[in-house]
């Protein structure tokens, strides 16, 4: 998994849906530092967390991790 690319996509979709980092971390019930690390590409999200992010943003997991990954 290209963690930098995934992080950029998470950040872009989060902003598109109007969430601040703090709000989104709270909704996901994860520390802000974890979300920040994912968005910077320094922390790889688990499959479960990617699923939760996709559900929260009402997007398909493939939007976060494209099929070519």
PDB file of N, CA, C and O in Angstrom:
ATOM      1  N   UNK A   1       0.847  -1.180   0.000  1.00  0.00           N
ATOM      2  CA  UNK A   1       0.000   0.000   0.000  1.00  0.00           C
ATOM      3  C   UNK A   1       0.892   1.243   0.000  1.00  0.00           C
ATOM      4  O   UNK A   1       1.839   1.339   0.780  1.00  0.00           O
ATOM      5  N   UNK A   2       0.585   2.166  -0.861  1.00  0.00           N
ATOM      6  CA  UNK A   2       1.293   3.440  -0.916  1.00  0.00           C
ATOM      7  C   UNK A   2       0.673   4.349   0.153  1.00  0.00           C
ATOM      8  O   UNK A   2      -0.320   5.030  -0.106  1.00  0.00           O
ATOM      9  N   UNK A   3       1.259   4.355   1.342  1.00  0.00           N
ATOM     10  CA  UNK A   3       0.656   5.076   2.467  1.00  0.00           C
ATOM     11  C   UNK A   3       0.565   6.583   2.213  1.00  0.00           C
ATOM     12  O   UNK A   3      -0.375   7.229   2.676  1.00  0.00           O
ATOM     13  N   UNK A   4       1.525   7.146   1.486  1.00  0.00           N
ATOM     14  CA  UNK A   4       1.468   8.584   1.186  1.00  0.00           C
ATOM     15  C   UNK A   4       0.265   8.896   0.296  1.00  0.00           C
ATOM     16  O   UNK A   4      -0.454   9.869   0.522  1.00  0.00           O
ATOM     17  N   UNK A   5       0.062   8.060  -0.714  1.00  0.00           N
ATOM     18  CA  UNK A   5      -1.067   8.269  -1.627  1.00  0.00           C
ATOM     19  C   UNK A   5      -2.397   8.074  -0.911  1.00  0.00           C
ATOM     20  O   UNK A   5      -3.328   8.857  -1.098  1.00  0.00           O
ATOM     21  N   UNK A   6      -2.484   7.033  -0.096  1.00  0.00           N
ATOM     22  CA  UNK A   6      -3.709   6.778   0.671  1.00  0.00           C
ATOM     23  C   UNK A   6      -3.987   7.957   1.609  1.00  0.00           C
ATOM     24  O   UNK A   6      -5.126   8.407   1.732  1.00  0.00           O
ATOM     25  N   UNK A   7      -2.949   8.443   2.257  1.00  0.00           N
ATOM     26  CA  UNK A   7      -3.108   9.584   3.166  1.00  0.00           C
ATOM     27  C   UNK A   7      -3.608  10.822   2.456  1.00  0.00           C
ATOM     28  O   UNK A   7      -4.478  11.528   2.964  1.00  0.00           O
ATOM     29  N   UNK A   8      -3.061  11.088   1.284  1.00  0.00           N
ATOM     30  CA  UNK A   8      -3.519  12.249   0.507  1.00  0.00           C
ATOM     31  C   UNK A   8      -4.989  12.110   0.130  1.00  0.00           C
ATOM     32  O   UNK A   8      -5.741  13.085   0.148  1.00  0.00           O
ATOM     33  N   UNK A   9      -5.387  10.898  -0.209  1.00  0.00           N
ATOM     34  CA  UNK A   9      -6.784  10.658  -0.599  1.00  0.00           C
ATOM     35  C   UNK A   9      -7.718  10.814   0.594  1.00  0.00           C
ATOM     36  O   UNK A   9      -8.787  11.411   0.476  1.00  0.00           O
ATOM     37  N   UNK A  10      -7.316  10.279   1.739  1.00  0.00           N
ATOM     38  CA  UNK A  10      -8.132  10.425   2.950  1.00  0.00           C
ATOM     39  C   UNK A  10      -8.315  11.910   3.260  1.00  0.00           C
ATOM     40  O   UNK A  10      -9.428  12.364   3.526  1.00  0.00           O
ATOM     41  N   UNK A  11      -7.222  12.655   3.225  1.00  0.00           N
ATOM     42  CA  UNK A  11      -7.271  14.090   3.517  1.00  0.00           C
ATOM     43  C   UNK A  11      -8.184  14.825   2.530  1.00  0.00           C
ATOM     44  O   UNK A  11      -8.995  15.659   2.931  1.00  0.00           O
ATOM     45  N   UNK A  12      -8.047  14.514   1.255  1.00  0.00           N
ATOM     46  CA  UNK A  12      -8.848  15.183   0.231  1.00  0.00           C
ATOM     47  C   UNK A  12     -10.344  14.913   0.434  1.00  0.00           C
ATOM     48  O   UNK A  12     -11.158  15.834   0.371  1.00  0.00           O
ATOM     49  N   UNK A  13     -10.697  13.655   0.676  1.00  0.00           N
ATOM     50  CA  UNK A  13     -12.107  13.323   0.876  1.00  0.00           C
ATOM     51  C   UNK A  13     -12.628  13.911   2.187  1.00  0.00           C
ATOM     52  O   UNK A  13     -13.778  14.347   2.251  1.00  0.00           O
ATOM     53  N   UNK A  14     -11.806  13.929   3.222  1.00  0.00           N
ATOM     54  CA  UNK A  14     -12.208  14.529   4.504  1.00  0.00           C
ATOM     55  C   UNK A  14     -12.557  15.994   4.299  1.00  0.00           C
ATOM     56  O   UNK A  14     -13.594  16.466   4.765  1.00  0.00           O
ATOM     57  N   UNK A  15     -11.679  16.715   3.594  1.00  0.00           N
ATOM     58  CA  UNK A  15     -11.910  18.135   3.340  1.00  0.00           C
ATOM     59  C   UNK A  15     -13.137  18.343   2.448  1.00  0.00           C
ATOM     60  O   UNK A  15     -13.921  19.267   2.665  1.00  0.00           O
ATOM     61  N   UNK A  16     -13.293  17.488   1.456  1.00  0.00           N
ATOM     62  CA  UNK A  16     -14.435  17.580   0.550  1.00  0.00           C
ATOM     63  C   UNK A  16     -15.753  17.457   1.318  1.00  0.00           C
ATOM     64  O   UNK A  16     -16.740  18.110   0.980  1.00  0.00           O
ATOM     65  N   UNK A  17     -15.758  16.621   2.346  1.00  0.00           N
ATOM     66  CA  UNK A  17     -16.966  16.417   3.157  1.00  0.00           C
ATOM     67  C   UNK A  17     -17.105  17.458   4.267  1.00  0.00           C
ATOM     68  O   UNK A  17     -18.092  17.454   5.002  1.00  0.00           O
ATOM     69  N   UNK A  18     -16.116  18.349   4.391  1.00  0.00           N
ATOM     70  CA  UNK A  18     -16.225  19.452   5.327  1.00  0.00           C
ATOM     71  C   UNK A  18     -15.787  19.179   6.751  1.00  0.00           C
ATOM     72  O   UNK A  18     -16.127  19.941   7.656  1.00  0.00           O
ATOM     73  N   UNK A  19     -15.035  18.102   6.970  1.00  0.00           N
ATOM     74  CA  UNK A  19     -14.541  17.780   8.312  1.00  0.00           C
ATOM     75  C   UNK A  19     -13.181  18.435   8.558  1.00  0.00           C
ATOM     76  O   UNK A  19     -12.325  18.459   7.674  1.00  0.00           O
ATOM     77  N   UNK A  20     -12.995  18.961   9.761  1.00  0.00           N
ATOM     78  CA  UNK A  20     -11.649  19.322  10.184  1.00  0.00           C
ATOM     79  C   UNK A  20     -10.978  18.033  10.629  1.00  0.00           C
ATOM     80  O   UNK A  20     -11.644  17.016  10.824  1.00  0.00           O
ATOM     81  N   UNK A  21      -9.669  18.073  10.791  1.00  0.00           N
ATOM     82  CA  UNK A  21      -8.967  16.880  11.280  1.00  0.00           C
ATOM     83  C   UNK A  21      -9.498  16.472  12.649  1.00  0.00           C
ATOM     84  O   UNK A  21      -9.741  15.291  12.897  1.00  0.00           O
ATOM     85  N   UNK A  22      -9.677  17.439  13.530  1.00  0.00           N
ATOM     86  CA  UNK A  22     -10.132  17.141  14.893  1.00  0.00           C
ATOM     87  C   UNK A  22     -11.531  16.527  14.888  1.00  0.00           C
ATOM     88  O   UNK A  22     -11.784  15.555  15.601  1.00  0.00           O
ATOM     89  N   UNK A  23     -12.430  17.085  14.096  1.00  0.00           N
ATOM     90  CA  UNK A  23     -13.794  16.543  14.013  1.00  0.00           C
ATOM     91  C   UNK A  23     -13.782  15.114  13.476  1.00  0.00           C
ATOM     92  O   UNK A  23     -14.462  14.232  14.000  1.00  0.00           O
ATOM     93  N   UNK A  24     -13.002  14.904  12.427  1.00  0.00           N
ATOM     94  CA  UNK A  24     -12.970  13.590  11.792  1.00  0.00           C
ATOM     95  C   UNK A  24     -12.369  12.544  12.729  1.00  0.00           C
ATOM     96  O   UNK A  24     -12.870  11.422  12.808  1.00  0.00           O
ATOM     97  N   UNK A  25     -11.314  12.899  13.429  1.00  0.00           N
ATOM     98  CA  UNK A  25     -10.713  11.975  14.398  1.00  0.00           C
ATOM     99  C   UNK A  25     -11.717  11.616  15.480  1.00  0.00           C
ATOM    100  O   UNK A  25     -11.798  10.463  15.904  1.00  0.00           O
ATOM    101  N   UNK A  26     -12.482  12.608  15.924  1.00  0.00           N
ATOM    102  CA  UNK A  26     -13.484  12.371  16.971  1.00  0.00           C
ATOM    103  C   UNK A  26     -14.571  11.423  16.462  1.00  0.00           C
ATOM    104  O   UNK A  26     -14.975  10.499  17.169  1.00  0.00           O
ATOM    105  N   UNK A  27     -15.042  11.654  15.235  1.00  0.00           N
ATOM    106  CA  UNK A  27     -16.076  10.789  14.648  1.00  0.00           C
ATOM    107  C   UNK A  27     -15.564   9.354  14.502  1.00  0.00           C
ATOM    108  O   UNK A  27     -16.297   8.395  14.749  1.00  0.00           O
ATOM    109  N   UNK A  28     -14.301   9.220  14.101  1.00  0.00           N
ATOM    110  CA  UNK A  28     -13.711   7.887  13.923  1.00  0.00           C
ATOM    111  C   UNK A  28     -13.317   7.246  15.247  1.00  0.00           C
ATOM    112  O   UNK A  28     -13.018   6.053  15.301  1.00  0.00           O
ATOM    113  N   UNK A  29     -13.317   8.044  16.317  1.00  0.00           N
ATOM    114  CA  UNK A  29     -12.915   7.587  17.649  1.00  0.00           C
ATOM    115  C   UNK A  29     -11.458   7.116  17.660  1.00  0.00           C
ATOM    116  O   UNK A  29     -11.122   6.061  18.197  1.00  0.00           O
ATOM    117  N   UNK A  30     -10.603   7.951  17.038  1.00  0.00           N
ATOM    118  CA  UNK A  30      -9.160   7.690  17.028  1.00  0.00           C
ATOM    119  C   UNK A  30      -8.443   8.963  17.474  1.00  0.00           C
ATOM    120  O   UNK A  30      -8.993  10.056  17.339  1.00  0.00           O
ATOM    121  N   UNK A  31      -7.236   8.841  17.998  1.00  0.00           N
ATOM    122  CA  UNK A  31      -6.482  10.039  18.367  1.00  0.00           C
ATOM    123  C   UNK A  31      -6.173  10.902  17.136  1.00  0.00           C
ATOM    124  O   UNK A  31      -5.955  10.384  16.040  1.00  0.00           O
ATOM    125  N   UNK A  32      -6.157  12.198  17.333  1.00  0.00           N
ATOM    126  CA  UNK A  32      -5.829  13.139  16.265  1.00  0.00           C
ATOM    127  C   UNK A  32      -4.451  12.829  15.671  1.00  0.00           C
ATOM    128  O   UNK A  32      -4.238  12.977  14.468  1.00  0.00           O
ATOM    129  N   UNK A  33      -3.527  12.399  16.522  1.00  0.00           N
ATOM    130  CA  UNK A  33      -2.180  12.077  16.047  1.00  0.00           C
ATOM    131  C   UNK A  33      -2.183  10.903  15.063  1.00  0.00           C
ATOM    132  O   UNK A  33      -1.371  10.861  14.138  1.00  0.00           O
ATOM    133  N   UNK A  34      -3.089   9.962  15.266  1.00  0.00           N
ATOM    134  CA  UNK A  34      -3.198   8.817  14.356  1.00  0.00           C
ATOM    135  C   UNK A  34      -3.701   9.291  12.994  1.00  0.00           C
ATOM    136  O   UNK A  34      -3.151   8.915  11.959  1.00  0.00           O
ATOM    137  N   UNK A  35      -4.743  10.114  12.999  1.00  0.00           N
ATOM    138  CA  UNK A  35      -5.266  10.643  11.736  1.00  0.00           C
ATOM    139  C   UNK A  35      -4.211  11.481  11.030  1.00  0.00           C
ATOM    140  O   UNK A  35      -4.026  11.358   9.819  1.00  0.00           O
ATOM    141  N   UNK A  36      -3.528  12.321  11.770  1.00  0.00           N
ATOM    142  CA  UNK A  36      -2.476  13.145  11.185  1.00  0.00           C
ATOM    143  C   UNK A  36      -1.384  12.299  10.552  1.00  0.00           C
ATOM    144  O   UNK A  36      -0.911  12.607   9.458  1.00  0.00           O
ATOM    145  N   UNK A  37      -0.985  11.240  11.229  1.00  0.00           N
ATOM    146  CA  UNK A  37       0.029  10.340  10.694  1.00  0.00           C
ATOM    147  C   UNK A  37      -0.423   9.652   9.416  1.00  0.00           C
ATOM    148  O   UNK A  37       0.356   9.488   8.477  1.00  0.00           O
ATOM    149  N   UNK A  38      -1.690   9.250   9.389  1.00  0.00           N
ATOM    150  CA  UNK A  38      -2.218   8.621   8.176  1.00  0.00           C
ATOM    151  C   UNK A  38      -2.222   9.610   7.023  1.00  0.00           C
ATOM    152  O   UNK A  38      -1.829   9.271   5.907  1.00  0.00           O
ATOM    153  N   UNK A  39      -2.665  10.828   7.289  1.00  0.00           N
ATOM    154  CA  UNK A  39      -2.752  11.824   6.225  1.00  0.00           C
ATOM    155  C   UNK A  39      -1.370  12.238   5.715  1.00  0.00           C
ATOM    156  O   UNK A  39      -1.221  12.594   4.546  1.00  0.00           O
ATOM    157  N   UNK A  40      -0.368  12.191   6.581  1.00  0.00           N
ATOM    158  CA  UNK A  40       1.005  12.511   6.158  1.00  0.00           C
ATOM    159  C   UNK A  40       1.679  11.320   5.483  1.00  0.00           C
ATOM    160  O   UNK A  40       2.731  11.472   4.862  1.00  0.00           O
ATOM    161  N   UNK A  41       1.082  10.143   5.601  1.00  0.00           N
ATOM    162  CA  UNK A  41       1.658   8.953   4.997  1.00  0.00           C
ATOM    163  C   UNK A  41       2.708   8.277   5.847  1.00  0.00           C
ATOM    164  O   UNK A  41       3.456   7.432   5.355  1.00  0.00           O
ATOM    165  N   UNK A  42       2.776   8.640   7.129  1.00  0.00           N
ATOM    166  CA  UNK A  42       3.760   8.029   8.028  1.00  0.00           C
ATOM    167  C   UNK A  42       3.160   6.908   8.858  1.00  0.00           C
ATOM    168  O   UNK A  42       3.875   6.226   9.593  1.00  0.00           O
ATOM    169  N   UNK A  43       1.854   6.712   8.748  1.00  0.00           N
ATOM    170  CA  UNK A  43       1.180   5.671   9.508  1.00  0.00           C
ATOM    171  C   UNK A  43       0.217   4.950   8.572  1.00  0.00           C
ATOM    172  O   UNK A  43      -0.600   5.585   7.905  1.00  0.00           O
ATOM    173  N   UNK A  44       0.313   3.629   8.525  1.00  0.00           N
ATOM    174  CA  UNK A  44      -0.549   2.834   7.651  1.00  0.00           C
ATOM    175  C   UNK A  44      -1.828   2.459   8.386  1.00  0.00           C
ATOM    176  O   UNK A  44      -1.770   1.832   9.444  1.00  0.00           O
ATOM    177  N   UNK A  45      -2.987   2.834   7.839  1.00  0.00           N
ATOM    178  CA  UNK A  45      -4.245   2.473   8.497  1.00  0.00           C
ATOM    179  C   UNK A  45      -4.557   0.988   8.314  1.00  0.00           C
ATOM    180  O   UNK A  45      -4.204   0.386   7.300  1.00  0.00           O
ATOM    181  N   UNK A  46      -5.217   0.417   9.305  1.00  0.00           N
ATOM    182  CA  UNK A  46      -5.653  -0.974   9.197  1.00  0.00           C
ATOM    183  C   UNK A  46      -6.793  -1.065   8.192  1.00  0.00           C
ATOM    184  O   UNK A  46      -7.415  -0.057   7.855  1.00  0.00           O
ATOM    185  N   UNK A  47      -7.060  -2.262   7.723  1.00  0.00           N
ATOM    186  CA  UNK A  47      -8.182  -2.473   6.804  1.00  0.00           C
ATOM    187  C   UNK A  47      -9.496  -2.081   7.456  1.00  0.00           C
ATOM    188  O   UNK A  47     -10.379  -1.526   6.801  1.00  0.00           O
ATOM    189  N   UNK A  48      -9.627  -2.370   8.743  1.00  0.00           N
ATOM    190  CA  UNK A  48     -10.854  -2.031   9.470  1.00  0.00           C
ATOM    191  C   UNK A  48     -11.038  -0.519   9.526  1.00  0.00           C
ATOM    192  O   UNK A  48     -12.148  -0.016   9.353  1.00  0.00           O
ATOM    193  N   UNK A  49      -9.958   0.196   9.767  1.00  0.00           N
ATOM    194  CA  UNK A  49     -10.048   1.652   9.837  1.00  0.00           C
ATOM    195  C   UNK A  49     -10.342   2.248   8.466  1.00  0.00           C
ATOM    196  O   UNK A  49     -11.105   3.209   8.365  1.00  0.00           O
ATOM    197  N   UNK A  50      -9.758   1.702   7.427  1.00  0.00           N
ATOM    198  CA  UNK A  50     -10.058   2.182   6.074  1.00  0.00           C
ATOM    199  C   UNK A  50     -11.543   1.987   5.777  1.00  0.00           C
ATOM    200  O   UNK A  50     -12.180   2.863   5.193  1.00  0.00           O
ATOM    201  N   UNK A  51     -12.083   0.863   6.172  1.00  0.00           N
ATOM    202  CA  UNK A  51     -13.509   0.599   5.969  1.00  0.00           C
ATOM    203  C   UNK A  51     -14.353   1.618   6.730  1.00  0.00           C
ATOM    204  O   UNK A  51     -15.330   2.142   6.196  1.00  0.00           O
ATOM    205  N   UNK A  52     -13.977   1.896   7.967  1.00  0.00           N
ATOM    206  CA  UNK A  52     -14.710   2.863   8.788  1.00  0.00           C
ATOM    207  C   UNK A  52     -14.624   4.269   8.188  1.00  0.00           C
ATOM    208  O   UNK A  52     -15.609   5.006   8.187  1.00  0.00           O
ATOM    209  N   UNK A  53     -13.460   4.633   7.684  1.00  0.00           N
ATOM    210  CA  UNK A  53     -13.281   5.940   7.040  1.00  0.00           C
ATOM    211  C   UNK A  53     -14.199   6.039   5.822  1.00  0.00           C
ATOM    212  O   UNK A  53     -14.897   7.038   5.646  1.00  0.00           O
ATOM    213  N   UNK A  54     -14.197   5.008   4.989  1.00  0.00           N
ATOM    214  CA  UNK A  54     -15.033   5.001   3.780  1.00  0.00           C
ATOM    215  C   UNK A  54     -16.513   5.114   4.148  1.00  0.00           C
ATOM    216  O   UNK A  54     -17.249   5.879   3.526  1.00  0.00           O
ATOM    217  N   UNK A  55     -16.943   4.367   5.143  1.00  0.00           N
ATOM    218  CA  UNK A  55     -18.346   4.425   5.562  1.00  0.00           C
ATOM    219  C   UNK A  55     -18.700   5.806   6.092  1.00  0.00           C
ATOM    220  O   UNK A  55     -19.763   6.343   5.778  1.00  0.00           O
ATOM    221  N   UNK A  56     -17.817   6.379   6.893  1.00  0.00           N
ATOM    222  CA  UNK A  56     -18.067   7.701   7.467  1.00  0.00           C
ATOM    223  C   UNK A  56     -18.160   8.767   6.381  1.00  0.00           C
ATOM    224  O   UNK A  56     -18.988   9.674   6.461  1.00  0.00           O
ATOM    225  N   UNK A  57     -17.309   8.653   5.372  1.00  0.00           N
ATOM    226  CA  UNK A  57     -17.294   9.633   4.284  1.00  0.00           C
ATOM    227  C   UNK A  57     -18.297   9.296   3.177  1.00  0.00           C
ATOM    228  O   UNK A  57     -18.414  10.030   2.196  1.00  0.00           O
ATOM    229  N   UNK A  58     -19.010   8.194   3.336  1.00  0.00           N
ATOM    230  CA  UNK A  58     -19.967   7.669   2.349  1.00  0.00           C
ATOM    231  C   UNK A  58     -19.334   7.550   0.957  1.00  0.00           C
ATOM    232  O   UNK A  58     -19.867   8.029  -0.045  1.00  0.00           O
ATOM    233  N   UNK A  59     -18.179   6.893   0.947  1.00  0.00           N
ATOM    234  CA  UNK A  59     -17.483   6.597  -0.305  1.00  0.00           C
ATOM    235  C   UNK A  59     -17.115   5.119  -0.303  1.00  0.00           C
ATOM    236  O   UNK A  59     -17.195   4.451   0.728  1.00  0.00           O
ATOM    237  N   UNK A  60     -16.717   4.621  -1.446  1.00  0.00           N
ATOM    238  CA  UNK A  60     -16.279   3.238  -1.563  1.00  0.00           C
ATOM    239  C   UNK A  60     -14.808   3.147  -1.148  1.00  0.00           C
ATOM    240  O   UNK A  60     -14.037   4.083  -1.354  1.00  0.00           O
ATOM    241  N   UNK A  61     -14.438   2.027  -0.571  1.00  0.00           N
ATOM    242  CA  UNK A  61     -13.043   1.806  -0.174  1.00  0.00           C
ATOM    243  C   UNK A  61     -12.113   2.006  -1.374  1.00  0.00           C
ATOM    244  O   UNK A  61     -10.983   2.465  -1.209  1.00  0.00           O
ATOM    245  N   UNK A  62     -12.573   1.671  -2.564  1.00  0.00           N
ATOM    246  CA  UNK A  62     -11.766   1.823  -3.774  1.00  0.00           C
ATOM    247  C   UNK A  62     -11.407   3.280  -4.051  1.00  0.00           C
ATOM    248  O   UNK A  62     -10.455   3.559  -4.780  1.00  0.00           O
ATOM    249  N   UNK A  63     -12.159   4.197  -3.477  1.00  0.00           N
ATOM    250  CA  UNK A  63     -11.831   5.627  -3.623  1.00  0.00           C
ATOM    251  C   UNK A  63     -10.590   5.965  -2.807  1.00  0.00           C
ATOM    252  O   UNK A  63      -9.832   6.865  -3.167  1.00  0.00           O
ATOM    253  N   UNK A  64     -10.383   5.240  -1.702  1.00  0.00           N
ATOM    254  CA  UNK A  64      -9.227   5.468  -0.836  1.00  0.00           C
ATOM    255  C   UNK A  64      -8.040   4.661  -1.339  1.00  0.00           C
ATOM    256  O   UNK A  64      -6.923   5.172  -1.430  1.00  0.00           O
ATOM    257  N   UNK A  65      -8.288   3.403  -1.663  1.00  0.00           N
ATOM    258  CA  UNK A  65      -7.236   2.521  -2.175  1.00  0.00           C
ATOM    259  C   UNK A  65      -7.656   2.064  -3.561  1.00  0.00           C
ATOM    260  O   UNK A  65      -8.387   1.084  -3.697  1.00  0.00           O
ATOM    261  N   UNK A  66      -7.204   2.757  -4.581  1.00  0.00           N
ATOM    262  CA  UNK A  66      -7.585   2.372  -5.949  1.00  0.00           C
ATOM    263  C   UNK A  66      -7.161   0.938  -6.271  1.00  0.00           C
ATOM    264  O   UNK A  66      -6.220   0.412  -5.677  1.00  0.00           O
ATOM    265  N   UNK A  67      -7.843   0.333  -7.187  1.00  0.00           N
ATOM    266  CA  UNK A  67      -7.611  -1.064  -7.544  1.00  0.00           C
ATOM    267  C   UNK A  67      -6.174  -1.334  -7.990  1.00  0.00           C
ATOM    268  O   UNK A  67      -5.684  -2.453  -7.837  1.00  0.00           O
ATOM    269  N   UNK A  68      -5.507  -0.347  -8.527  1.00  0.00           N
ATOM    270  CA  UNK A  68      -4.128  -0.550  -8.995  1.00  0.00           C
ATOM    271  C   UNK A  68      -3.118  -0.600  -7.854  1.00  0.00           C
ATOM    272  O   UNK A  68      -1.922  -0.758  -8.096  1.00  0.00           O
ATOM    273  N   UNK A  69      -3.581  -0.470  -6.621  1.00  0.00           N
ATOM    274  CA  UNK A  69      -2.689  -0.517  -5.453  1.00  0.00           C
ATOM    275  C   UNK A  69      -2.349  -1.949  -5.117  1.00  0.00           C
ATOM    276  O   UNK A  69      -1.610  -2.201  -4.166  1.00  0.00           O
TER     277      UNK A  69
END
